[in-house]
């Protein structure tokens, strides 16, 4: 193993837990491929390096599927393409989408959704031979809260529960559980160990519902652990807002047209990722562990050998 592989990124922890946002609340708000004028990306070929801004896997039934490859590390090396993928829910994939996933040669798929989300949205649609590994990460009651709020059809109740910064504050609480909740930490740790213990011939994909919070946090941890600068890792985290914008707007419009919400913009803090959410988790990391490095080692139980194996697996 080259000496340059031994450098592990330590830094400020940002975060992003929980759910990925709303499932398909209205039938006409199903995921669609990016429309003209939104972020466009070329088809992905795992064996062929792409530029830093081309890493989305275009699918009809999911909008936030991305390759984590291509990012530069502190020492000028690059994260390998075709090793680890992040995604939103895979339950609405078309046959063509499943064929595209088959082309990624995935060996493992990890599902962070809780049981209620899987029951509502449905199980993953995957290529033959792939069975998802269920590693539910608590949403701190967000899914149930959303069902209650939206199902009430009561604009006064919806305002009381989500307005005046309450939705934003709720998401910060969700993010804090990335750090404070032991079972959650165990699920993130197990996924990072899977990546570290896998070979370059065993690509892995992990996902939640919207692919932005629990998936975003895992991606942030992985990128930082292998030496990607914080600013770059945060940029990857915030990119969910670009990829999800059109779909999330359709969800809000569907709720309004269906008479479920007079002011669906109350949901925007729950649909977006924000640096403030990351900062909430960062504060917990600093409070509980002192640094991101110690969160990885003490909070997640990743020893030096595992962290070095992550870099060896992920970085050219």
ZILINWO-V112071 format. One line per field, one symbol per residue. ss: DSSP state (~ for helix, > for strand, _ for the rest). phi: phi as a letter, one per 40 degrees, with the letter a starting at -180 (. if undefined). Layout:
BEGIN
ss: ???
phi: ???
END
This chain:
BEGIN
ss: __~~~~____________________~~~__________________________>_________>>____>>____>>____>>>>_______~~~~~~~~~__>>>>>>___~~~~~~~___________>>_______~~~~~~~~~~~__~~~~~~~~___~~~~~~~~~~~~~~~_~~~~~~~~~~~~~~~~_____>>>>>______~~~~~~~~~~~~__>_~~~~~~~~~_~~~~~~~~~~~~~~~~~~______~~~~~~~~___~~~~~~~~~~~~~~___~~~~~~~~____~~~~~~~~~~~>_
phi: .ccccccbcbaccbaicecchccccbccbcdbcdccgcdbacdcbdcbdbcdbbacccbcbabbbaccchcccdcgcbcccgbbbbacdbcbccdccccccdccfcbabbbcccdcccccchccbbddgcbcccbcbdcggcccccccccccfbcccccccbcfgccccccccdcccdccccdcdccccccccdccccbccbdbbbabcbgbbdcccdccdccccchcdddcccccdccdccccdcccccdcccccccgcacbccdcdccccbbcccccccdccdcccbgacdccccccbgccdcccccdccccbc
END
